[in-house]
Amino acid sequence: LVKWVIFDGKVDSPTLSFAASCGILLSHTKQMKILFNLFEIDYAPEEKKEEAREPVEKAEIGERPLEFDLVIPMREDAEVIAAKVVEEITHFKHVDRDSVDRIKMAIIEACINSFEHSEAEDGLVKLRYVIADDKLEVFVTDEGKGFKVPKSSIRREARGKNRGWGLKIIKELVDDVEILTGDRGTTIRMIKYFDLATEDDLEEKSREQEGDPQQPSTPETEEGGDSGTET
């Protein structure tokens, strides 16, 4: 049995310590919204849907990667801003919605890990986004105390270690994770590869799954029967 608490607002350090000692998982409501989107579940139907945005001209295949930099303070909900950037920059490429949601969730987890464990004196987290035709790389960096990365896979990190659980979630959400950590800080590099299918390909695939025939069928007539119309 796993205890999982969904909260709205801010959780203080004593509460985090108590939850870790009891093996309780904590998630913010905004994290849950992204998680539900991954499974196409309507988490908050009463919320007002975002207005349709102006179409952005997609980059041509083969263009050089686009790079974006962001610095956020270690403040409540600042990680949501870092995740929101993904929605903006992926409009320049053909990126499927599932990949966008997974990257956003991974960024939120990486930022929260830095907020809670780095103890960085400058109180800042630096992010770099590098988006190419087939993938998005995100670097999340803090100048904190660093931490010991176990030699075993991230998947096997012990329970009760909040940072370990956060890294495990990140590993499940993206395709590749690299961690560089030491006395001068930590950088988590995450890579998510895209489904390169175009919008036309996706529409055609959807029609095939629905069994939409290419041509309308014609009713069969019995051999030798009268196919004319009575007058």
C-alpha positions, 0 to 999 in steps of 0.5 A: 500500500502506497500513501499518496497525498495531493496538495495545493499550495506550499509544503514546509520542510517539517512536513516533507521530512515527516512524509519521507519518514512515513513513505508518503508520496507528495504531488502538487495539483498542477503536477497531477493535471499534467499527469492526467493529461498523459493518460487523457483523463479530464482532471478539472473539467470545470476549468476554463479551457485555454483560448486557441492560439495563433498558428506558428510557422513550423521550422523546416526539417533540417534547420539548426537546433533552437536554444532558449535559456531561463533562470528561475528563483527557488520560489513556489510555483516557479517550476510551473513557469519552467514547464510552460516554456516547453509549450511555447518552444515546441510550437516551432516544431512538430511535437506530439502532445504526449511528448510535451506533457512528459517533458513538462512533468520531468522539468517540474520534478527536476526543479522541485528536486533542486528547490528542496535539496540543493541548498544553493546560496544564490537561490536560483535554478538555470534551465537551457532548452535545446530543441531539434527536429527529433528531440528536446534536450533540457538542462536543469542546473543549480549551484548547490551542494550536490549529492551522491549518485548511486552506481546502480540504475536510477530505477533502484534508488531506495525508498524514502529518499525524496530526491531518489524518487524524483529522479526515478519519475524523471527516468520514466518520463523521458528517454535519457537522463544524465546527472553531473553533480559535485561540490559546485552544483548539479546539472540534470540533462534530460532528452525526449525524442519526438514522434516525427509523424506529421499532422497529415500522417496522424489524421490518416492513422486516426481514420484507419483506426476508425475504419473509415473507408476510402470509397463508399460501398455500393449495394449489391444486386442479385444476379439477373434481378431487375435493377431498374425503378418501377414507374 
